[in-house]
């Protein structure tokens, strides 16, 4: 049985090792922390922690470093979520508040989160398989060129420039736009894509090739919007912490390039009562990320769907600061998208 003092020793070992990347010994613990006991007593506590496989000696006669199990106990029982500073909260609101659409806000989110944590930041697009069409717009740019715009209830705006086979005036385009929206507004993306071909028959024969060209493009856009994907930033942070990985960091870099892997990882996490999930080391082995920790939270879009965002980095990371940053950004993102 590990005593309360031994758990406090584990706490300072984690904190000191994260700060210094150097194994932590009993002498340094006594010198740096106010336990009020001798180095011999601290050594006994460390021996108990080692028996429980919470710390390990990386080299003979060295100090100790946390194991994956030790980090797990630290995160579950010992870590304190330090609130973000007023300046950090203001930076989140200012930077994300300047976003112009969903693509922009998610790109800004990962850039900001990677800067706040110095880790790889990831954000999942809202689950577009459940999205519905909010509105379709056809914008004339030239007699034979238009922009098609698809807006979903999750806030995503997808635009495409297309060349038409013949001229299309504004009156004709307004008619097509009105009929499209009357048919598919409020429908799920798959249902909308299935409905669009029926629209062609509503127009005179001479206009049908032009309408078919427009609806074909819209069907492609709706199909692309159904694809779940993840945006990430800060991969250079992994290279800067390469010493925290045995052998090479490149297997980790290869693993995070696989969208399917990351989507599966996000899909299997379950959030705790604080809206957070932390998976550590070997818990991520099946994803090729056995030497990393992944901190995740959820955010809600205006369509009500929940997606994930988080950070990924070496197990030697500042869990308290990173968890606070992930949770704060997730909460602000929910408020921002919920207002759209």
Secondary structure, DSSP 8 states (H G I E B T S, - for coil): ---HHHHHHHHHHHHHHHHH-S-B-HHHHHHHS---S-HHHHHHHHHHHHHTTSEE-SSTT--BEE-HHHHHHIIIII-------HHHHHHHHHHHHT--SHHHHHHHHHHHHHHHHSSEEEEE---GGG-BEEEEEEEEEETTEEEEEEEETTS-EEEEEEE-SS---HHHHHHHHHHHHHHHTT-BHHHHHHHHHHHGGGS-HHHHHHHHHHHHHHHHHHHHHT---EEEE-THHHHHTGGGSSS-SHHHHHHHT-HHHHHHHHHH----TTSEEEEEGGGGGGGT-TTEEEEEEEEE-TTS-EEEEEEEEESSS-HHHHHHHHHHHHHHHHHHHHT-
